[in-house]
């Protein structure tokens, strides 16, 4: 099993210490787990320019594809992702937000359906809960099957020493995350995941190959299997959720036929 530690903090401070503690707890439970660390600050990922090439032509045409594509490949290869971002002004820091801006095409074309994630954030006071909620929501929206959340108030500037209660929480979350990843079991898609999935499934057909404004979104959702499924076929789907998915598909289809989004600047 492989777990990727993606450190989106500007330096190795309090949040990174918690990520390391999670790693150590998992390694103690299973020494065979392989870990890889990526420090976003060292990648030099420029700000997203909003060029929309990822939507129109595909993310391989992103101006920063030389950095983004290898990172996405490592996320895909891992069974689990531990994503760390410090809390700045009750929100993810700029490094983390910039990366999530680069992921926006995945909101249209979600992908990581078999993967599990954990979001970690620390703050000197309050706001870590909002930070992990925002980040976990993004990861779920781009397809992650389950996303654990670990917000902690450090009451410290880069000298965080978890209390016994915090240590117990870290240990508990690490073991829950590990057991979920190693199980290979996938949770059914939530309604909140199905709504955007099926809206884009319907809307994007207006941009399919041969349409007046063909885009990569349209080509993606024209896939014969994907076009007729209420969610990715690898994820369990209770029978009673399928009509709901089809309803939002029809709403998306109607919206796509009514309004053409050109992405032209």
MONOR-V893641 format. One record per run of one state. SS is the DSSP state (H for helix, E for strand, C for the rest). FROM is the first residue (numbers start at 1). TO is the last residue. If there is no record, write none. Layout:
# MONOR-V893641
SS FROM TO
SS FROM TO
This chain:
# MONOR-V893641
C 1 1
E 2 7
C 8 13
H 14 29
C 30 33
E 34 39
H 40 42
C 43 52
H 53 56
C 57 58
H 59 61
C 62 64
H 65 77
C 78 79
E 80 84
C 85 86
E 87 88
C 89 90
E 91 92
C 93 93
H 94 102
C 103 103
H 104 108
C 109 115
E 116 123
C 124 127
H 128 141
C 142 145
E 146 153
C 154 163
H 164 183
C 184 190
H 191 207
C 208 215
H 216 221
C 222 225
H 226 228
C 229 238
H 239 258
C 259 265
